[in-house]
Amino acid sequence: MKLTRRVKEILSWYESDNPGTKANLARILMEGKLGGTGRMVILPVDQGFEHGPARSFAPNPAAYDPHYHFELAIEAGLNAYAAPLGMIEAGAATFAGAIPTILKVNSSNSLSTTKDQAVTGSVADALRLGCSAIGFTIYPSSEYQFEMMEELRELAEEAKSAGLAVVVWSYPRGPMLDKTGETAFDICAYAAHMAALLGAHIIKVKPPMEPVSLDAAKKVYADRKIDGSNLTARIRHVVQSCFNGRRLVVFSGGEAKGAEALLDEARAIHAGGGNGSIVGRNAFQRPKDEALKLLASMIEVYKTKV
């Protein structure tokens, strides 16, 4: 695998990492139709834990089968496939080496009222299954945020020492934030920055919306004229918050929406300097032919020059 100049540049940003971790980052960055560009589209399938099987897979019953998701990610030419332990175990032998995998090592579920997640996988599992990275969710603003950050610190240290990359889902939620606050402009940037500070190689956040939530931040955003007038500008600020773009940041697709709305989001992410999209329900809940068409269009967006 010959690395492109762009991928070599990105790897140079991770100055403390060992060759194993950089090799696994390179595996993700060089895979698929966007390989070598520094842009990524990733398929995450942890929604069965989060929302339950029927809410996740009944819209497209083929998606009850774990092999379906491996096949979708491979056929679409994506950079990686992320899922909890059981999903990856169910296709580990059939698809060994076919696509980089990210083991999601903590999960929540809809039967809980606490803003927390259980650790459901390990670094040893990720190594056994040939994964390139572990994935971990933190909930900034949750009553359990500090315990989650401490869990991440321990797992990230172990993963890096074993040559794995670390992907952090940073999703603000908790008693301080209403639904608007969870995706507010300043809060998304803050959450992304926290993930960078916690040692993430790849950061996953939701696309930021226009409101500024924290009273303490409103004056700074106004006085410094930080532009949040459109999604491209807001993406640019989130990227800036990830060490001025020296950490990879991808944006979730979120709840089901129309194809054109998703592509408009991708255009804004690309124009704002984001590294790509991590799209789950909006891909696997569609029939495969529709999903492949959507993902192909999204990849074309990220191939265009900004």
C-alpha positions in Angstrom: 0.0 0.0 0.0 1.7 3.2 -1.2 0.5 6.2 0.9 -0.5 9.4 -0.8 1.1 12.7 0.1 -2.1 13.8 1.8 -2.3 10.7 4.0 1.4 11.1 4.9 0.7 14.7 6.0 -2.3 13.5 8.1 -0.2 10.8 9.8 2.5 13.4 10.7 -0.1 15.2 12.9 -0.1 12.3 15.3 3.3 12.9 16.7 3.2 10.6 19.7 1.8 7.5 18.0 3.7 4.3 17.3 4.0 2.7 13.8 1.2 0.2 14.5 -1.4 2.9 15.2 -0.3 5.0 12.2 -0.5 1.9 10.0 -4.1 1.3 11.2 -5.0 5.0 10.6 -3.5 4.6 7.1 -5.6 1.4 6.5 -8.7 3.5 7.1 -7.5 6.5 5.1 -6.4 4.5 2.2 -9.4 2.2 1.9 -12.3 2.4 -0.6 -13.2 5.0 -3.2 -12.0 7.9 -1.1 -8.7 6.2 -0.3 -5.8 8.6 -0.2 -7.8 11.8 -0.3 -8.0 12.4 3.4 -11.8 12.2 3.2 -13.9 9.4 4.6 -17.3 7.8 4.6 -17.8 5.3 7.3 -20.8 3.0 8.1 -21.7 2.7 11.8 -24.2 0.1 12.9 -24.6 0.4 16.7 -28.3 1.4 16.4 -29.5 -2.0 17.5 -28.1 -1.4 20.9 -29.2 2.3 21.0 -32.8 1.9 19.6 -33.6 -1.8 19.4 -33.8 -4.2 16.5 -37.2 -3.3 15.0 -36.6 0.5 15.1 -33.2 0.0 13.5 -33.8 -2.8 10.9 -37.5 -3.3 10.2 -37.4 -0.6 7.5 -35.0 -2.8 5.6 -35.3 -6.4 6.9 -32.1 -7.5 5.1 -30.3 -5.4 7.7 -31.1 -7.8 10.5 -28.3 -9.9 9.1 -24.8 -8.7 10.3 -23.3 -9.9 7.0 -25.5 -7.3 5.2 -23.6 -4.4 6.7 -20.2 -5.8 5.9 -21.4 -6.3 2.3 -22.9 -2.8 2.1 -19.8 -1.1 3.3 -17.5 -3.1 1.0 -19.7 -2.8 -2.1 -20.1 1.0 -1.5 -16.3 1.4 -1.3 -16.4 2.9 2.2 -13.4 3.6 4.4 -14.5 1.5 7.4 -17.3 -0.3 9.2 -18.0 0.3 12.9 -20.2 -1.9 15.1 -20.4 -3.5 18.5 -18.8 -6.8 19.4 -21.5 -9.2 18.4 -22.0 -7.7 14.9 -18.3 -7.8 14.1 -17.9 -11.3 15.5 -20.8 -12.5 13.3 -18.9 -11.7 10.1 -15.3 -11.7 11.3 -14.1 -14.8 9.4 -16.1 -14.2 6.2 -14.9 -10.6 5.8 -11.5 -10.8 7.4 -9.3 -8.2 5.8 -12.0 -7.0 3.4 -12.5 -3.6 5.1 -11.1 -1.9 8.1 -13.3 -2.4 11.2 -13.9 -0.2 14.2 -15.0 -2.1 17.4 -17.5 0.1 19.3 -16.5 -0.7 22.9 -19.3 1.0 24.8 -23.0 1.2 24.2 -26.3 2.6 25.7 -29.8 1.4 25.2 -33.4 2.8 25.1 -34.4 0.9 28.3 -32.2 3.2 30.4 -32.9 6.7 31.7 -29.3 7.5 32.6 -27.0 9.4 30.3 -24.3 6.8 30.4 -23.0 3.8 28.5 -21.7 0.4 29.5 -18.3 -0.9 28.3 -19.3 -3.8 26.0 -16.0 -4.6 24.3 -12.3 -4.6 24.9 -9.0 -3.9 23.2 -8.3 -7.6 23.3 -11.5 -8.2 21.4 -10.5 -5.6 18.8 -7.1 -7.2 18.3 -8.6 -10.7 18.1 -11.0 -9.6 15.4 -8.4 -7.7 13.4 -9.9 -4.3 13.9 -8.1 -1.1 13.0 -9.6 1.0 15.8 -11.8 1.1 18.9 -14.8 3.4 19.1 -16.0 5.0 22.3 -18.9 7.4 23.1 -18.7 10.2 25.7 -21.6 12.4 26.8 -20.2 15.8 27.7 -22.7 17.4 30.1 -24.0 14.1 31.5 -23.9 13.4 35.2 -21.6 10.5 34.2 -19.3 12.4 31.9 -16.2 12.2 34.1 -16.5 8.5 34.6 -16.9 8.1 30.8 -13.8 10.2 30.2 -11.8 8.1 32.7 -12.9 4.9 31.0 -11.9 6.3 27.6 -8.5 7.4 29.0 -7.8 3.8 30.1 -9.0 2.2 27.0 -7.3 4.7 24.7 -4.0 4.2 26.4 -4.3 0.4 26.0 -5.5 0.6 22.4 -2.6 2.9 21.4 0.0 0.8 23.1 -1.3 -2.2 21.1 -1.2 -0.2 17.8 -4.9 0.6 17.4 -6.5 3.9 16.5 -9.1 5.6 18.7 -12.4 7.0 17.4 -14.5 9.1 19.8 -18.2 9.8 19.4 -18.7 13.0 21.4 -22.4 13.6 21.9 -23.3 16.3 24.4 -26.4 15.5 26.5 -27.5 15.9 30.1 -29.4 18.1 32.5 -27.7 21.3 31.4 -28.8 20.9 27.8 -32.1 20.7 26.0 -32.5 19.2 22.5 -31.4 22.5 20.9 -28.4 22.7 23.2 -27.2 19.2 22.2 -26.4 20.3 18.7 -25.8 24.1 19.3 -22.9 25.7 17.5 -20.7 26.3 20.5 -21.5 23.0 22.2 -20.6 20.9 19.1 -17.3 22.7 18.9 -16.7 22.2 22.6 -17.5 18.5 22.4 -15.2 18.0 19.5 -12.4 19.8 21.3 -12.9 17.6 24.4 -12.5 14.5 22.2 -9.3 15.9 20.8 -8.0 16.6 24.3 -8.8 13.1 25.3 -6.6 11.7 22.6 -8.9 10.8 19.8 -7.5 10.1 16.4 -10.9 10.5 14.7 -13.7 12.5 16.2 -17.4 12.0 15.5 -19.9 14.8 16.3 -23.3 15.8 15.0 -23.5 18.7 12.4 -23.7 21.9 14.4 -26.9 24.0 14.4 -27.0 27.8 14.5 -27.9 28.6 18.2 -25.1 29.4 20.6 -26.1 27.8 23.9 -23.8 28.7 26.7 -24.3 32.2 28.2 -20.6 32.4 28.9 -19.8 31.7 25.2 -22.4 34.0 23.6 -20.3 37.2 24.2 -17.1 35.7 22.8 -18.9 34.4 19.7 -20.4 37.8 19.2 -17.4 39.9 20.0 -15.0 37.8 17.9 -17.5 37.5 15.1 -17.3 33.8 14.9 -19.4 33.0 11.8 -22.2 30.5 12.4 -24.5 31.8 9.7 -24.5 28.6 7.6 -23.5 25.0 8.0 -20.2 25.4 6.1 -19.1 28.1 8.4 -20.1 26.1 11.5 -18.3 23.0 10.2 -15.2 25.2 9.7 -15.3 26.3 13.3 -15.7 22.7 14.6 -12.7 21.7 12.5 -10.7 24.6 13.9 -11.6 23.4 17.4 -10.0 20.0 16.6 -6.5 21.4 17.0 -6.9 23.7 14.0 -7.7 20.8 11.7 -4.8 18.6 13.0 -7.3 15.9 14.1 -9.7 14.1 11.8 -13.4 14.9 12.3 -16.4 13.3 10.7 -20.1 14.2 11.1 -23.0 11.9 11.7 -25.9 11.5 9.4 -28.4 11.4 12.3 -32.1 10.6 11.9 -33.6 9.4 8.7 -33.8 12.2 6.0 -34.0 12.6 2.3 -31.1 11.9 0.0 -30.8 15.5 -1.1 -30.7 16.8 2.5 -27.9 14.3 3.2 -25.9 15.4 0.2 -26.4 19.0 1.1 -24.9 18.3 4.5 -22.0 16.4 2.9 -21.4 19.4 0.6 -21.3 21.7 3.6 -19.0 19.4 5.5 -16.6 19.1 2.6 -16.6 22.9 2.0 -16.0 23.5 5.7 -12.9 21.3 5.8 -14.5 18.3 7.6 -13.0 14.9 6.8 -16.3 13.2 6.0 -19.5 11.5 7.0 -20.3 8.6 9.2 -23.8 7.5 8.1 -25.8 4.6 9.6 -29.6 4.6 9.5 -29.6 6.8 6.4 -27.7 4.1 4.6 -28.8 0.7 6.0 -32.5 1.5 6.4 -32.7 2.0 2.6 -33.0 -0.9 0.2 -29.4 -1.8 -0.9 -29.6 -0.4 -4.4 -30.9 3.0 -3.0 -28.2 2.9 -0.3 -25.4 2.3 -2.8 -26.7 5.1 -5.0 -26.8 7.5 -2.0 -23.3 6.5 -0.8 -21.9 6.8 -4.3 -23.3 10.3 -4.6 -21.8 11.2 -1.2 -18.4 9.9 -2.2 -18.6 12.0 -5.4 -19.2 15.1 -3.2 -16.0 14.4 -1.2 -14.0 13.7 -4.4 -14.7 17.2 -5.7 -12.1 20.0 -5.2 -13.1 22.6 -2.7 
